């Protein structure tokens, strides 16, 4: 699969998850609220996405050719962009 095809696949998956789970920024904010309770300290939605990216990187360290993890990594990068953009818009 080419890099372009992988990015298109990641975009498709993000779109499917948006239908299933709602806006990614809202979803990551909900996870952040739960993790904040679990960890006993504030966790931001961006931190949630960065931790999920780190999970994928750890898995890729074990198997750098694992296509699903590479695609998920690209998808999480797109989600991070949405989370950061929404946060910036809320601050204005």
N, CA, C and O atoms as CSV, one atom per row, in Angstrom:
chain,resi,resn,atom,element,x,y,z
A,1,UNK,N,N,0.855,-1.178,0.000
A,1,UNK,CA,C,0.000,0.000,0.000
A,1,UNK,C,C,0.898,1.237,0.000
A,1,UNK,O,O,1.864,1.321,0.758
A,2,UNK,N,N,0.566,2.177,-0.850
A,2,UNK,CA,C,1.347,3.410,-0.902
A,2,UNK,C,C,1.039,4.281,0.314
A,2,UNK,O,O,0.045,4.081,1.013
A,3,UNK,N,N,1.912,5.242,0.541
A,3,UNK,CA,C,1.684,6.182,1.635
A,3,UNK,C,C,0.384,6.941,1.464
A,3,UNK,O,O,-0.352,7.153,2.428
A,4,UNK,N,N,0.101,7.351,0.235
A,4,UNK,CA,C,-1.134,8.081,-0.039
A,4,UNK,C,C,-2.358,7.219,0.249
A,4,UNK,O,O,-3.336,7.700,0.823
A,5,UNK,N,N,-2.310,5.958,-0.141
A,5,UNK,CA,C,-3.426,5.042,0.107
A,5,UNK,C,C,-3.618,4.829,1.608
A,5,UNK,O,O,-4.748,4.759,2.090
A,6,UNK,N,N,-2.514,4.726,2.340
A,6,UNK,CA,C,-2.606,4.551,3.785
A,6,UNK,C,C,-3.265,5.768,4.427
A,6,UNK,O,O,-4.090,5.623,5.329
A,7,UNK,N,N,-2.902,6.977,3.964
A,7,UNK,CA,C,-3.507,8.187,4.523
A,7,UNK,C,C,-5.004,8.253,4.207
A,7,UNK,O,O,-5.803,8.673,5.044
A,8,UNK,N,N,-5.370,7.841,3.012
A,8,UNK,CA,C,-6.789,7.794,2.661
A,8,UNK,C,C,-7.531,6.793,3.541
A,8,UNK,O,O,-8.656,7.050,3.969
A,9,UNK,N,N,-6.902,5.656,3.811
A,9,UNK,CA,C,-7.500,4.652,4.691
A,9,UNK,C,C,-7.646,5.209,6.105
A,9,UNK,O,O,-8.671,4.997,6.753
A,10,UNK,N,N,-6.635,5.913,6.580
A,10,UNK,CA,C,-6.715,6.522,7.914
A,10,UNK,C,C,-7.852,7.541,7.968
A,10,UNK,O,O,-8.581,7.606,8.958
A,11,UNK,N,N,-8.006,8.337,6.910
A,11,UNK,CA,C,-9.091,9.324,6.857
A,11,UNK,C,C,-10.454,8.630,6.868
A,11,UNK,O,O,-11.390,9.100,7.515
A,12,UNK,N,N,-10.558,7.528,6.159
A,12,UNK,CA,C,-11.810,6.764,6.144
A,12,UNK,C,C,-12.143,6.249,7.544
A,12,UNK,O,O,-13.288,6.331,7.989
A,13,UNK,N,N,-11.140,5.725,8.225
A,13,UNK,CA,C,-11.345,5.188,9.568
A,13,UNK,C,C,-11.754,6.298,10.533
A,13,UNK,O,O,-12.670,6.112,11.334
A,14,UNK,N,N,-11.090,7.445,10.465
A,14,UNK,CA,C,-11.458,8.575,11.332
A,14,UNK,C,C,-12.908,8.980,11.066
A,14,UNK,O,O,-13.657,9.255,12.003
A,15,UNK,N,N,-13.302,9.019,9.801
A,15,UNK,CA,C,-14.682,9.371,9.446
A,15,UNK,C,C,-15.673,8.342,9.998
A,15,UNK,O,O,-16.732,8.711,10.505
A,16,UNK,N,N,-15.330,7.054,9.902
A,16,UNK,CA,C,-16.201,6.011,10.444
A,16,UNK,C,C,-16.338,6.137,11.959
A,16,UNK,O,O,-17.429,5.976,12.508
A,17,UNK,N,N,-15.219,6.427,12.631
A,17,UNK,CA,C,-15.258,6.584,14.094
A,17,UNK,C,C,-16.068,7.820,14.496
A,17,UNK,O,O,-16.709,7.830,15.547
A,18,UNK,N,N,-16.036,8.865,13.654
A,18,UNK,CA,C,-16.825,10.072,13.921
A,18,UNK,C,C,-18.316,9.720,13.926
A,18,UNK,O,O,-19.071,10.194,14.775
A,19,UNK,N,N,-18.730,8.880,12.966
A,19,UNK,CA,C,-20.127,8.453,12.911
A,19,UNK,C,C,-20.464,7.601,14.140
A,19,UNK,O,O,-21.519,7.775,14.750
A,20,UNK,N,N,-19.573,6.693,14.492
A,20,UNK,CA,C,-19.833,5.770,15.601
A,20,UNK,C,C,-19.755,6.436,16.971
A,20,UNK,O,O,-20.558,6.135,17.854
A,21,UNK,N,N,-18.774,7.357,17.157
A,21,UNK,CA,C,-18.485,7.889,18.494
A,21,UNK,C,C,-18.644,9.393,18.624
A,21,UNK,O,O,-18.503,9.928,19.724
A,22,UNK,N,N,-18.933,10.089,17.534
A,22,UNK,CA,C,-19.094,11.538,17.581
A,22,UNK,C,C,-17.785,12.259,17.282
A,22,UNK,O,O,-16.785,11.652,16.898
A,23,UNK,N,N,-17.829,13.564,17.471
A,23,UNK,CA,C,-16.678,14.427,17.212
A,23,UNK,C,C,-15.451,13.927,17.975
A,23,UNK,O,O,-15.531,13.702,19.182
A,24,UNK,N,N,-14.325,13.750,17.294
A,24,UNK,CA,C,-13.129,13.244,17.979
A,24,UNK,C,C,-12.682,14.133,19.143
A,24,UNK,O,O,-12.243,13.625,20.174
A,25,UNK,N,N,-12.789,15.437,18.988
A,25,UNK,CA,C,-12.369,16.338,20.075
A,25,UNK,C,C,-13.257,16.142,21.297
A,25,UNK,O,O,-12.768,16.148,22.427
A,26,UNK,N,N,-14.551,15.968,21.079
A,26,UNK,CA,C,-15.480,15.733,22.179
A,26,UNK,C,C,-15.206,14.383,22.833
A,26,UNK,O,O,-15.238,14.256,24.057
A,27,UNK,N,N,-14.937,13.383,22.007
A,27,UNK,CA,C,-14.631,12.049,22.517
A,27,UNK,C,C,-13.351,12.057,23.359
A,27,UNK,O,O,-13.307,11.457,24.433
A,28,UNK,N,N,-12.320,12.734,22.870
A,28,UNK,CA,C,-11.056,12.800,23.614
A,28,UNK,C,C,-11.232,13.601,24.909
A,28,UNK,O,O,-10.569,13.313,25.905
A,29,UNK,N,N,-12.113,14.595,24.904
A,29,UNK,CA,C,-12.399,15.344,26.133
A,29,UNK,C,C,-13.074,14.444,27.159
A,29,UNK,O,O,-12.794,14.545,28.353
A,30,UNK,N,N,-13.964,13.562,26.702
A,30,UNK,CA,C,-14.620,12.620,27.612
A,30,UNK,C,C,-13.605,11.644,28.208
A,30,UNK,O,O,-13.658,11.337,29.399
A,31,UNK,N,N,-12.689,11.165,27.383
A,31,UNK,CA,C,-11.632,10.271,27.881
A,31,UNK,C,C,-10.747,11.030,28.871
A,31,UNK,O,O,-10.379,10.490,29.914
A,32,UNK,N,N,-10.410,12.267,28.551
A,32,UNK,CA,C,-9.569,13.076,29.444
A,32,UNK,C,C,-10.229,13.246,30.805
A,32,UNK,O,O,-9.556,13.181,31.834
A,33,UNK,N,N,-11.526,13.459,30.820
A,33,UNK,CA,C,-12.237,13.612,32.097
A,33,UNK,C,C,-12.150,12.324,32.913
A,33,UNK,O,O,-11.932,12.368,34.124
A,34,UNK,N,N,-12.317,11.195,32.263
A,34,UNK,CA,C,-12.234,9.902,32.967
A,34,UNK,C,C,-10.816,9.637,33.466
A,34,UNK,O,O,-10.620,9.222,34.608
A,35,UNK,N,N,-9.817,9.882,32.591
A,35,UNK,CA,C,-8.428,9.649,32.999
A,35,UNK,C,C,-8.023,10.600,34.117
A,35,UNK,O,O,-7.213,10.239,34.972
A,36,UNK,N,N,-8.567,11.791,34.122
A,36,UNK,CA,C,-8.259,12.740,35.197
A,36,UNK,C,C,-8.713,12.187,36.541
A,36,UNK,O,O,-8.019,12.336,37.547
A,37,UNK,N,N,-9.870,11.553,36.556
A,37,UNK,CA,C,-10.366,10.925,37.791
A,37,UNK,C,C,-9.476,9.740,38.166
A,37,UNK,O,O,-9.058,9.602,39.316
A,38,UNK,N,N,-9.196,8.894,37.185
A,38,UNK,CA,C,-8.385,7.695,37.431
A,38,UNK,C,C,-6.990,8.049,37.936
A,38,UNK,O,O,-6.484,7.426,38.869
A,39,UNK,N,N,-6.374,9.048,37.318
A,39,UNK,CA,C,-4.993,9.407,37.644
A,39,UNK,C,C,-4.893,10.421,38.792
A,39,UNK,O,O,-3.814,10.633,39.345
A,40,UNK,N,N,-6.009,11.036,39.140
A,40,UNK,CA,C,-6.004,12.002,40.237
A,40,UNK,C,C,-5.313,13.311,39.898
A,40,UNK,O,O,-4.841,14.013,40.793
A,41,UNK,N,N,-5.251,13.645,38.624
A,41,UNK,CA,C,-4.676,14.912,38.180
A,41,UNK,C,C,-5.286,15.259,36.833
A,41,UNK,O,O,-5.759,14.371,36.122
A,42,UNK,N,N,-5.283,16.538,36.471
A,42,UNK,CA,C,-5.889,16.926,35.201
A,42,UNK,C,C,-5.164,16.322,34.001
A,42,UNK,O,O,-3.935,16.311,33.940
A,43,UNK,N,N,-5.937,15.831,33.066
A,43,UNK,CA,C,-5.418,15.306,31.803
A,43,UNK,C,C,-6.172,16.033,30.691
A,43,UNK,O,O,-7.401,16.106,30.720
A,44,UNK,N,N,-5.455,16.560,29.729
A,44,UNK,CA,C,-6.090,17.289,28.627
A,44,UNK,C,C,-6.456,16.330,27.499
A,44,UNK,O,O,-5.876,15.250,27.389
A,45,UNK,N,N,-7.411,16.720,26.665
A,45,UNK,CA,C,-7.722,15.899,25.495
A,45,UNK,C,C,-6.505,15.684,24.589
A,45,UNK,O,O,-6.336,14.598,24.035
A,46,UNK,N,N,-5.668,16.694,24.436
A,46,UNK,CA,C,-4.457,16.534,23.614
A,46,UNK,C,C,-3.529,15.491,24.228
A,46,UNK,O,O,-2.915,14.710,23.501
A,47,UNK,N,N,-3.421,15.468,25.543
A,47,UNK,CA,C,-2.581,14.474,26.216
A,47,UNK,C,C,-3.115,13.065,25.980
A,47,UNK,O,O,-2.342,12.121,25.811
A,48,UNK,N,N,-4.436,12.928,25.970
A,48,UNK,CA,C,-5.034,11.619,25.670
A,48,UNK,C,C,-4.564,11.146,24.298
A,48,UNK,O,O,-4.107,10.012,24.151
A,49,UNK,N,N,-4.676,12.011,23.300
A,49,UNK,CA,C,-4.281,11.620,21.943
A,49,UNK,C,C,-2.789,11.321,21.893
A,49,UNK,O,O,-2.377,10.352,21.256
A,50,UNK,N,N,-1.980,12.133,22.550
A,50,UNK,CA,C,-0.537,11.878,22.562
A,50,UNK,C,C,-0.218,10.531,23.211
A,50,UNK,O,O,0.688,9.830,22.761
A,51,UNK,N,N,-0.946,10.166,24.252
A,51,UNK,CA,C,-0.733,8.860,24.881
A,51,UNK,C,C,-1.142,7.728,23.947
A,51,UNK,O,O,-0.477,6.694,23.901
A,52,UNK,N,N,-2.228,7.913,23.204
A,52,UNK,CA,C,-2.639,6.897,22.235
A,52,UNK,C,C,-1.621,6.774,21.106
A,52,UNK,O,O,-1.347,5.674,20.626
A,53,UNK,N,N,-1.068,7.898,20.686
A,53,UNK,CA,C,0.009,7.873,19.692
A,53,UNK,C,C,1.212,7.125,20.252
A,53,UNK,O,O,1.831,6.326,19.549
A,54,UNK,N,N,1.539,7.381,21.502
A,54,UNK,CA,C,2.676,6.699,22.127
A,54,UNK,C,C,2.440,5.193,22.206
A,54,UNK,O,O,3.373,4.410,22.026
A,55,UNK,N,N,1.196,4.780,22.475
A,55,UNK,CA,C,0.862,3.359,22.476
A,55,UNK,C,C,1.157,2.745,21.111
A,55,UNK,O,O,1.754,1.673,21.023
A,56,UNK,N,N,0.738,3.428,20.052
A,56,UNK,CA,C,0.990,2.918,18.701
A,56,UNK,C,C,2.486,2.864,18.403
A,56,UNK,O,O,2.959,1.926,17.762
A,57,UNK,N,N,3.234,3.875,18.868
A,57,UNK,CA,C,4.685,3.865,18.655
A,57,UNK,C,C,5.341,2.695,19.391
A,57,UNK,O,O,6.266,2.073,18.869
A,58,UNK,N,N,4.869,2.401,20.586
A,58,UNK,CA,C,5.413,1.257,21.335
A,58,UNK,C,C,5.136,-0.045,20.595
A,58,UNK,O,O,5.996,-0.924,20.527
A,59,UNK,N,N,3.941,-0.163,20.046
A,59,UNK,CA,C,3.613,-1.364,19.283
A,59,UNK,C,C,4.455,-1.450,18.012
A,59,UNK,O,O,4.905,-2.528,17.625
A,60,UNK,N,N,4.659,-0.305,17.373
A,60,UNK,CA,C,5.490,-0.296,16.158
A,60,UNK,C,C,6.952,-0.607,16.474
A,60,UNK,O,O,7.655,-1.150,15.622
A,61,UNK,N,N,7.416,-0.284,17.654
A,61,UNK,CA,C,8.781,-0.648,18.044
A,61,UNK,C,C,8.928,-2.170,18.067
A,61,UNK,O,O,9.996,-2.705,17.773
A,62,UNK,N,N,7.845,-2.854,18.419
A,62,UNK,CA,C,7.849,-4.317,18.426
A,62,UNK,C,C,7.773,-4.872,17.009
A,62,UNK,O,O,8.433,-5.862,16.690
A,63,UNK,N,N,6.963,-4.231,16.150
A,63,UNK,CA,C,6.791,-4.685,14.766
A,63,UNK,C,C,6.603,-3.465,13.870
A,63,UNK,O,O,5.472,-3.046,13.627
A,64,UNK,N,N,7.696,-2.894,13.380
A,64,UNK,CA,C,7.621,-1.666,12.569
A,64,UNK,C,C,6.819,-1.803,11.278
A,64,UNK,O,O,6.465,-0.790,10.675
A,65,UNK,N,N,6.527,-3.008,10.844
A,65,UNK,CA,C,5.788,-3.213,9.603
A,65,UNK,C,C,4.295,-3.429,9.828
A,65,UNK,O,O,3.559,-3.662,8.869
A,66,UNK,N,N,3.836,-3.356,11.070
A,66,UNK,CA,C,2.423,-3.614,11.357
A,66,UNK,C,C,1.554,-2.516,10.748
A,66,UNK,O,O,1.479,-1.405,11.275
A,67,UNK,N,N,0.907,-2.835,9.649
A,67,UNK,CA,C,0.182,-1.840,8.853
A,67,UNK,C,C,-0.938,-1.152,9.629
A,67,UNK,O,O,-1.126,0.057,9.496
A,68,UNK,N,N,-1.682,-1.905,10.436
A,68,UNK,CA,C,-2.787,-1.290,11.180
A,68,UNK,C,C,-2.291,-0.236,12.155
A,68,UNK,O,O,-2.919,0.811,12.311
A,69,UNK,N,N,-1.173,-0.503,12.809
A,69,UNK,CA,C,-0.634,0.471,13.754
A,69,UNK,C,C,-0.140,1.728,13.045
A,69,UNK,O,O,-0.282,2.836,13.562
A,70,UNK,N,N,0.437,1.552,11.866
A,70,UNK,CA,C,0.893,2.710,11.089
A,70,UNK,C,C,-0.315,3.557,10.683
A,70,UNK,O,O,-0.290,4.782,10.804
A,71,UNK,N,N,-1.358,2.903,10.208
A,71,UNK,CA,C,-2.580,3.615,9.813
A,71,UNK,C,C,-3.214,4.307,11.024
A,71,UNK,O,O,-3.639,5.459,10.928
A,72,UNK,N,N,-3.278,3.610,12.158
A,72,UNK,CA,C,-3.834,4.207,13.372
A,72,UNK,C,C,-3.033,5.422,13.806
A,72,UNK,O,O,-3.603,6.417,14.255
A,73,UNK,N,N,-1.727,5.347,13.674
A,73,UNK,CA,C,-0.862,6.470,14.031
A,73,UNK,C,C,-1.218,7.702,13.195
A,73,UNK,O,O,-1.316,8.809,13.725
A,74,UNK,N,N,-1.409,7.508,11.902
A,74,UNK,CA,C,-1.809,8.619,11.024
A,74,UNK,C,C,-3.178,9.155,11.430
A,74,UNK,O,O,-3.399,10.366,11.443
A,75,UNK,N,N,-4.082,8.261,11.757
A,75,UNK,CA,C,-5.414,8.687,12.192
A,75,UNK,C,C,-5.368,9.490,13.472
A,75,UNK,O,O,-6.044,10.512,13.590
A,76,UNK,N,N,-4.576,9.038,14.433
A,76,UNK,CA,C,-4.448,9.783,15.691
A,76,UNK,C,C,-3.794,11.145,15.469
A,76,UNK,O,O,-4.123,12.105,16.166
A,77,UNK,N,N,-2.882,11.243,14.517
A,77,UNK,CA,C,-2.294,12.547,14.202
A,77,UNK,C,C,-3.380,13.496,13.699
A,77,UNK,O,O,-3.383,14.674,14.054
A,78,UNK,N,N,-4.296,12.996,12.881
A,78,UNK,CA,C,-5.412,13.817,12.398
A,78,UNK,C,C,-6.331,14.215,13.547
A,78,UNK,O,O,-6.799,15.351,13.611
A,79,UNK,N,N,-6.585,13.278,14.450
A,79,UNK,CA,C,-7.421,13.580,15.611
A,79,UNK,C,C,-6.749,14.635,16.490
A,79,UNK,O,O,-7.413,15.539,16.996
A,80,UNK,N,N,-5.443,14.522,16.668
A,80,UNK,CA,C,-4.717,15.522,17.459
A,80,UNK,C,C,-4.909,16.907,16.861
A,80,UNK,O,O,-5.124,17.879,17.585
A,81,UNK,N,N,-4.832,16.993,15.543
A,81,UNK,CA,C,-5.031,18.282,14.876
A,81,UNK,C,C,-6.415,18.843,15.185
A,81,UNK,O,O,-6.552,20.035,15.456
A,82,UNK,N,N,-7.436,17.999,15.147
A,82,UNK,CA,C,-8.794,18.446,15.454
A,82,UNK,C,C,-8.927,18.882,16.906
A,82,UNK,O,O,-9.567,19.893,17.198
A,83,UNK,N,N,-8.326,18.125,17.816
A,83,UNK,CA,C,-8.392,18.457,19.241
A,83,UNK,C,C,-7.729,19.806,19.500
A,83,UNK,O,O,-8.286,20.652,20.200
A,84,UNK,N,N,-6.556,20.003,18.943
A,84,UNK,CA,C,-5.824,21.259,19.145
A,84,UNK,C,C,-6.580,22.423,18.509
A,84,UNK,O,O,-6.682,23.497,19.102
A,85,UNK,N,N,-7.109,22.212,17.306
A,85,UNK,CA,C,-7.853,23.271,16.623
A,85,UNK,C,C,-9.091,23.666,17.416
A,85,UNK,O,O,-9.371,24.854,17.579
A,86,UNK,N,N,-9.836,22.680,17.911
A,86,UNK,CA,C,-11.038,22.999,18.697
A,86,UNK,C,C,-10.660,23.747,19.967
A,86,UNK,O,O,-11.335,24.702,20.351
A,87,UNK,N,N,-9.588,23.319,20.619
A,87,UNK,CA,C,-9.144,23.991,21.845
A,87,UNK,C,C,-8.777,25.449,21.556
A,87,UNK,O,O,-9.122,26.342,22.329
A,88,UNK,N,N,-8.089,25.682,20.461
A,88,UNK,CA,C,-7.704,27.051,20.097
A,88,UNK,C,C,-8.934,27.900,19.804
A,88,UNK,O,O,-8.982,29.072,20.176
A,89,UNK,N,N,-9.920,27.322,19.145
A,89,UNK,CA,C,-11.144,28.058,18.828
A,89,UNK,C,C,-11.928,28.391,20.085
A,89,UNK,O,O,-12.541,29.455,20.168
A,90,UNK,N,N,-11.916,27.494,21.066
A,90,UNK,CA,C,-12.620,27.743,22.325
A,90,UNK,C,C,-11.972,28.847,23.121
A,90,UNK,O,O,-12.644,29.509,23.911
A,91,UNK,N,N,-10.671,29.067,22.936
A,91,UNK,CA,C,-9.945,30.095,23.677
A,91,UNK,C,C,-10.185,31.478,23.088
A,91,UNK,O,O,-9.915,32.482,23.746
A,92,UNK,N,N,-10.689,31.547,21.855
A,92,UNK,CA,C,-10.876,32.849,21.192
A,92,UNK,C,C,-12.190,33.476,21.620
A,92,UNK,O,O,-12.526,34.572,21.171
